[in-house]
Amino acid sequence: MATHVVGTVDELPPGSVRVVPVGRYGIVVYNVDGQFHALNNYCPHMGAPICLGRITGVATGDAPGQKGWTRDGEVVECPWHGWKFLITDGKSLTKPVQRIRTYAVEVRDGQVILEVAGNSEKGGAA
C-alpha cells in the first residue's frame, strides 16, 4: 500500500478539490462536509478528467410541480457529457452499471493521506 500526503486538513476545507498526480490519470480528493473521498480522475463513459466537473446535487420531486434538492455537494458531473457520479462511492447516477474507482483517504495528525494499492507511481496504472 502506497500512501500520499494530499495536504493538511486546513488546506482542504469543505467543498475543496485536489488532484494528486498518482497513476495514469491522477486521483481526485474531495472534501464533502468534512469527510474526504477520492476518485480516479477518469470518467468511465469517454475518459474525461472528472476533476474538471461541476460539483452539484440531485434534483428531486415526487409530484408534478414539486421541486426539491438533495445531496448538495456530493455529486460530480462529468465536464464532457454531464454524467453524474456520487463522490462518496463513485456510483453513477446516470448509468447505474458504471462507476468511478474509489480510493481510501484518512486523516492522520492533521494530514490528509491517500492510500493506493499496487503500482502508484506517476505514470503507472491507477
C-alpha distance (Angstrom), angle and dihedral (degrees) to the residues before:
residue distance angle dihedral
M1 . . .
A2 3.79 . .
T3 3.80 119.5 .
H4 3.80 127.2 -154.5
V5 3.80 127.0 -168.1
V6 3.80 106.9 -129.3
G7 3.81 94.8 -176.3
T8 3.76 139.5 -82.8
V9 3.77 123.8 -52.0
D10 3.83 88.0 -113.8
E11 3.82 90.9 55.5
L12 3.82 91.1 53.3
P13 3.82 108.1 50.5
P14 3.82 121.6 177.5
G15 3.81 110.4 -64.2
S16 3.80 93.9 27.3
V17 3.79 125.7 130.4
R18 3.80 128.0 -160.6
V19 3.80 129.4 -178.3
V20 3.79 115.5 -143.2
P21 3.84 113.3 -156.2
V22 3.79 96.1 -127.5
G23 3.79 124.9 132.4
R24 3.77 127.4 -5.9
Y25 3.82 97.5 -47.4
G26 3.78 104.8 18.2
I27 3.77 128.7 -114.5
V28 3.79 123.0 -97.3
V29 3.81 118.7 -141.0
Y30 3.81 116.8 -159.1
N31 3.79 130.0 -170.0
V32 3.81 107.5 -145.4
D33 3.81 109.5 -176.0
G34 3.82 92.2 -34.1
Q35 3.81 95.4 -44.3
F36 3.80 118.5 109.9
H37 3.81 122.9 -138.0
A38 3.80 131.9 174.4
L39 3.81 130.3 -151.8
N40 3.77 132.8 -178.9
N41 3.81 107.3 -101.6
Y42 3.81 92.5 -122.3
C43 3.80 128.9 93.4
P44 3.84 109.0 -138.0
H45 3.82 90.9 -142.8
M46 3.82 101.0 65.5
G47 3.81 106.0 -20.5
A48 3.80 101.5 -97.3
P49 3.81 117.9 164.4
I50 3.79 100.0 -101.2
C51 3.83 90.6 -158.6
L52 3.81 88.3 75.7
G53 3.80 91.9 56.7
R54 3.77 124.7 112.4
I55 3.80 115.9 -105.9
T56 3.77 108.6 -130.3
G57 3.81 144.5 140.3
V58 3.79 138.8 -118.7
A59 3.80 126.3 -80.4
T60 3.79 113.9 -135.7
G61 3.77 137.8 -175.0
D62 3.78 131.4 161.2
A63 3.80 96.6 -164.1
P64 3.80 138.8 23.3
G65 3.79 110.5 -73.0
Q66 3.79 92.4 13.8
K67 3.80 112.5 119.1
G68 3.75 130.9 -173.5
W69 3.78 141.8 161.3
T70 3.79 129.1 -142.7
R71 3.82 140.2 168.1
D72 3.80 91.3 31.5
G73 3.81 109.2 -170.5
E74 3.83 92.7 9.4
V75 3.82 98.9 93.3
V76 3.80 130.3 70.9
E77 3.78 119.5 -158.7
C78 3.81 119.6 -147.4
P79 3.82 108.3 -112.4
W80 3.81 93.4 -138.9
H81 3.81 107.4 45.6
G82 3.79 106.3 3.9
W83 3.80 99.2 -112.2
K84 3.80 108.8 161.6
F85 3.81 126.1 -137.9
L86 3.78 132.7 -176.1
I87 3.79 108.2 -116.1
T88 3.79 90.9 -150.8
D89 3.83 96.9 62.5
G90 3.83 108.6 1.4
K91 3.82 94.1 -115.1
S92 3.78 116.4 151.1
L93 3.78 117.9 -121.2
T94 3.80 89.5 -169.5
K95 3.80 99.0 52.5
P96 3.82 110.5 9.8
V97 3.82 94.8 -157.4
Q98 3.81 89.5 64.5
R99 3.79 126.9 74.2
I100 3.78 141.6 165.4
R101 3.79 118.0 -117.5
T102 3.80 113.5 -104.3
Y103 3.80 131.9 -151.1
A104 3.79 134.6 -156.8
V105 3.80 118.6 -99.6
E106 3.80 124.7 -172.2
V107 3.77 136.5 178.2
R108 3.81 113.9 -131.2
D109 3.78 122.4 175.0
G110 3.80 91.3 -20.1
Q111 3.82 93.1 -50.0
V112 3.81 123.7 116.9
I113 3.81 106.5 -133.2
L114 3.81 125.0 -164.4
E115 3.82 116.0 -154.4
V116 3.79 119.5 -155.0
A117 3.80 125.6 -179.9
G118 3.80 121.1 -142.6
N119 3.80 126.2 0.6
S120 3.78 105.5 3.6
E121 3.78 101.1 161.5
K122 3.81 117.4 127.7
G123 3.79 106.4 -84.8
G124 3.83 94.2 22.2
A125 3.79 124.1 113.8
A126 3.79 115.1 -81.6
